[in-house]
């Protein structure tokens, strides 16, 4: 066997998305050779950019005779294949649902060439030298309940140019009887779990993502996020993303003894449980946060790097949830303000008052922007589809910041009523006579949104008009 010694560690793209061929440095002399088969820090660095796929098992396949051929198998996990001794011909076929279904790539592997095979890409190997052994790291344990996809080695559609004709090699009966490409059911993507499916944001997510076998919507009745058995409630390795739309949002009630308990349970205890599951299983956790994590005293808009300083219990629980989610390797924290969606909310209330002839008093010293749940839902999908950098994003409407008083007047005008019917009042005066506990509100809820970035939502005025007229 001739090995190409001394190559620099590098990665090469292939004709199949996510299938990455790697050149490995092999150091040899008269005694033999040595290589770093898997080196996480180097291989996930930007120069190589291999996914940090979190292997949990290391397997070895030994092939006694030249021509031994295995495959084509697509498993529901990622795989990193590297030759220990000998040489193999590899053939990979994309069996995932999507535009690249059926794409083919082939290459020879020796100890100096390895390959990363993403979930759902069928792989097959033909031994080119006797006593060949190759290792493969996988990021899930084998399960009889997992979904596997198979393709016939001799399928005419993909037309793999095997170095040794298939009628001359050793193939198992099972591999010979796999279906042709036209009969293959593509492997679906990993599941996405949406929690809080009955809330304003949950309903928007259902409307946006639709009903698919790989998208699961869970309400509190379906899945108790505070249960100590949450870790065993699903086969979590089957999930690629959790969108946490479940939250306790009764800002004033959170100031009561019972409300405080409920707020911490939903916004912290449950979030911590989801964070543990996401971190342990390589899941992307999408967490929706709030302007209430800030005290509202800043002169100017709040950026994603500003230090949180919540005023009330609700804001404290949201800030605690943010801190927990930030420890998950794969996370998106979406900071929002003044959320408006399908259900009872400020905008609907103002429209109803206008229609019923009631002239409201509305606070005029809190400034912010509306955030529509439909925009949050589309932003979440955009982040996931683009595999955007993990971290914190501000997601609100853009345009001029307004007070609640300004927005109420605009609602009256859009619905054909005289905006002069709305009168302004300060926050302290408005809540002075409240017989129940009132949470402190940030006076400045303006979040800084980078209009050149990937997550800018629609102009607030335009979205408000469309919302009321829709």
N, C-alpha and C positions, 0 to 999 in steps of 0.2 A: 504494500500500500504506500502510495506517495502522498505526503501531506504537505500543504503549502504553509511552511513555517513563517512566523514573524509578521503576519498581517496585523494591521491596526483594527481595533474593534470598531465596527461600523454597521450600519443598517441599510438595506436596500428595499425599496418598495416593489411590490409585485402587481400583477394584473387583477388581483383580488383585494378589495378594500380590507385593511387591517391585517392581512397576511404579510409578515415581515421576515425577510431573509437576513441573517446576520453573518458577518465575517468575524471569526473569533481568533484572537492571538493564540497560537500554539507554540510553545517553546520546547525545542528538542535538541538532543545530541546523541552520541553513540549509545547511551544508556536507555533511551526511549524519549518520551515527551510528556509535557504537562500543560494543562490549560485550566482557566477558570470557567467551569461549565455554566454556572449561573452566578452573576455578581450583580446584586440588586442595585447598588449605588451607581455603578458605572453604566449598567444597561438601561436604567430609567433616566439617566442624565440627558440633557437636551441634545447632546451630540448624537445620541443613538435613539432616544425617545421611545423605548419599548414600554408598553403599558406596565404599570406596577400591579400585576395581576394577582398577587397574593397566593402563591402555590401552597397546597396543603398535603400533597402526596407526590412521591418520586417513584416512578415505575421503570423497569428495564425489560426490553424485549430482545431476546437472543434468537438469532437465526442461523441454523447449522449449515444450510446448503445455499449455494448460489441459485437465484431465481425464486426463492420463497417470496410470495406476494400476499399482502394483507390489505383489506379495505374493500370499498371506499366507505369509511365510517365518519359521520359527523356527530359529535357529542355535545351535550349542553354545558360545556365548560371550555375554558381556554387551555391551550396546551403549548408547552415549549419543548421542542424535540432537538436533541443533540446526539451525535454519533460518538460512542465510546471507542469502538474499534471496528474497522471495516469500512464499507461504503454502501450507500443505498440510493436508489432512484425514488424520488418522491413525486406524487401527483396529488394536487389539491383542487377540489371543485367546490365552488360556493353553493351551498344548499340552503342558504338563508332566504327568508322572504325578502323580496326587494328587487331593484333593477339589475343587480349583479348576479342574480340567480343563474347558475349554469356556467359562470366564468371559470376558466381552467388555468392553472399554473403548474409547471413542472421544473424540477431542478435536481441535481445530484448533491447529496450531503456526505461529507466526510468529517473527521474531527474538527476541521477548521471552518465548517459551515453549519449553522443551526437555523432553525425557523420557529417563529411564533405563529401558532395557528389559533385564530379567534373562534369562539363558540359558533357552531353551526357550519363551519367550513369542513367539508369532507376531506379526509386524508387517507392516503394509501402509500405503501412502501414496498419496493421490490429490492431484494438483496442482490448486490453486485459482486460481493466477495464472500468467501466462506468465513464462518465464525464471526459474523457481524453482530454487534450489539449496539442498540441505541437506547438512550434514556429519554423519558419525558416527564416533565413536571406538569401537574394539573391543579386547578384551583377549586376543585370540588371532589368529594368522595363518590365513588360509584354507587348508584342506587337503582334498584329494579323499577322504581316508579318514575325515573327520569325519562325524558323524551329523547330518543335517538333517531337519526335519519340515515338511511343507507342508499347507496347507488351501486349499480352493477359495474364491475371493473371493465367489462367489455362493451359498455354503452357506446353505440355508434355516434350519438349526438355530440358527446364530448371528445371522442376520438383521441384518446391518449396514446402517444407514441411510446409504447413500452419498449425498453431496450431489449428485453427477452420476450418473445411472443408468449401470450398467455396460454397457448395450447402446449407450451413446453415447460411450464413451471408448476410449482406446488401451490394450489389454491384450495381453501376449504370449501366444502359443499355449500355451506351457508353463504359465503361470499359470492359464489357462483350464481346463487339464486336471488340476489338482490334485484330490486326493480330498476327499469330504465328511467332516464331523467323525466320523460313525459309522465311517468306514473308516480314520481316522488312528490310527497307532500312537503313543501318547504318548512324548514324549522322556523317557528315564530320567534320574535324577539323575547328577551327576558320580560317578566311581568313587571307592571307598574302598579303600585298600590296607592290609591287616593283615600286618605282618611278624612273624616268629617264630611262625608259625601252629601249630607242633607243641609249643610250650611250654605250661606250665600256664595262663598268661593267654591265649595264642593259642587254645587249645582252648575256653576259656570265651567268648572273643569269637566264635568260630565258632558255638558253641551259641546265643549270645545274638542275633547279627545274622542267622544263617541263611545259606543259599545263594541268592544273587541274581546276576543278570548284572552288576550294577554294584558288587559287593563281591568283591574279589580277596584270596585268602589265599596268602601266600608263605612258604615255608620257605627255609632256607639253600641247599638244592639248587636251588630255583626262582630265587632272586635273591641274588646275592652283594653285600651292602651295602658291602663294602670294595673292590669292583672299581673301577678307574679309569674303566671304561666305564658306570658306573651311570647317568650322566646321559643316555645314549642307550638305556638298556634298556627304557624305556617312553615313550609319548607323554604326558609328564607333565601337559600342559595339560588332559588328559581327567580328571584326578584332582582331587577336592575335599578329600580328607583322607587322611593317612597316619597310621595307628595303629602306633606302633613298640613291638611286644611282644617284639622280639628283644633279648636282653641276655646278657652273661656274668655268671652269678650264683654261681659257685663261690668263695665268700668266702675260704676258707682257701687254695685252690689259687692264687688270685690273688697270694698272697705268694711263690710260687715264680717262678724266672726265666721258665719257659715260660708259666705262668699269667698273669704280669704282661703279657706281650706279647699274649696272647689277650684279656685283659680290656680293655686299652687299644684294641685293634683293634675289638672289638665295641661297647664302651660309649662310645668317643670318636670314633675314625676313622669308623666307620659312621654315627654320629649326625651328625657334621659333614657328611658327604655328603648325608644326608637333609635336613639343615637348608638346605644350599645349594639343593637342588632345590625344597624347599618355598618358600623365599623368592623364587626366580626365577620360580615358576609360580603364585603366589598360593594355595598349598595350605595347609590347616590341618594342623599337625604336632602329634600327640598323643604325649607322651613320658611314660613311667612311671618315676618316680624311687624313692628309698629313704630310710628313716630313717638309713641309714649315711652320709649326707652330713653328719650332725651327730656331735659327739664324745660326746654323752650326759651332759655334765657340768652341764647347765642344771637349775636348781631349778624345775620346772614344765614344762608341755607346750610343744613347739616350734610356733611359728606359721609362716605362709608367708613372713613377712618376716625371720625369724631368719637371721643370717649363717651360712653353712655352714662346717664345720670338721672334715672327715673324718679318721678315724684311720688306716685301712689302705688298701691299693691299691684294693680294690673300691669303697670309699666315695669315694676320690679320683677314680676314673673316672666314677662316677655324678655327682659334683659338677661335673666338667668337662663332662659331657654336658648337665647342666642349664643351665650358663652358655652353652653353644652354642645350645641350643634357645631360650633367652630372647631371642636376637637375631632370631629369625624373627618377622615381623610378626603372623602368625596362629599362635599356639601355646597349648597347654595342657600344663602340667607337673603330673603327679599324683604327689604324695609319698605313699608307702604304707609299711606296716610289717608284718613277719611274715606274708608272703603265703602263703595256703593255697588250693590248687586241686586239680585232677584230676591225681594223680601222687604220687610219693613226697614226703612232707613230715613235719614234726614231729608233727602230730596223728595221721596214719596210723601213724607209727612207734609212738607211745604206745599207740594202740589195739591194735596188733599185739603189743606187749610184754605188755600186760594179758592178752590172750587166751592168750599162750604161757606165762604164769606167771612172767614175768621182772619183777623189782622194780628199776626204774631209779633212778639218781641224776640229778637234774635241777637246773640252775642256778637259784638263787633270788635273785640280785641284779641281774637284768636285767628292766626293767619296760617293758611296751608293750601294744599291742592287736593282735589278729589282723585281717588284711585278706583277705577272701575274693574270689577272682578273679571270681566271679559278680557281686559288688557293684561291682568295678572296671569290669567290662564294662558294666553298666547305667549307671554314672556317666558313662562315656565317651559312651554314646549320649545321655544326658541333656544333657551339655554341648554336643554337636554339634547336637542337635535344637533346643535352646533358643538356639543362637548366643550362649552365655554370654560374658561379658567374658573376653578372653584373659588368661592369667597362670598363677599357681601355685595349686594346690588341694591340701589335705590330704585324703586319702581312706583312712579306716580304719574299723573298727568303732567304735561308741560304747559308753558304759558305763564301768564301773570298770576302770582299768588293772590288769593282772595280771603276775606273773612267769611265766617258763616253767614253774616248779615248780607254781604255782597252776593253770595251764592243764593240765598233765599230770594233776594230781589230779582236775580236772574231767572230763577224758577218761575216766579210770578209773571215775569215778562214773556218767557217762552210759552207759558200756558195761556197767554192772552189776558192777564190780569194786571192791574195797576201796581207796579213795584213800590209806589209810595205807601201802600198799605203796610209795608214791613217797617218796623222801627228798630233802631239799634239800642243795645244795652250792654254794659260791662259785665264780665264774667262774675265778679264778686257780687254785684247787685242782683244778677239773674238768679244765683243760687242761694242768696242770703236767707230766704224764707223757706228753704227746702226742709221738710220734716224728716227726711232720711239722710244718711251719710252721702256726701258728695266727694268724688275723687278730684284731686287737683289735676288741672289740665295744663299741658304745655301751651304757652301763648304763641310760640313760634313752632309750627309743625312743617316748615318748608324743608323738603329734602332736595339735595343737589342731584340733578340728573344730567349725565353727560349725553347731550343730544347727538354726539357723533358715535355713541356706543351702541351695542346690540340690543339694548333693552328699553329704548325710549318708547313710551306709549303715546296715544293720541293727544292732541291739544285738548285741554280741559273744557273749554267752552264748546268746542265741536262735539266732544263726547257727551257733555251734559244735554245738549240739544237732541242728539241721536237717542240718548237713553230715554228722555221724556217722550219723544215722538215714536219710539219703537214699540 
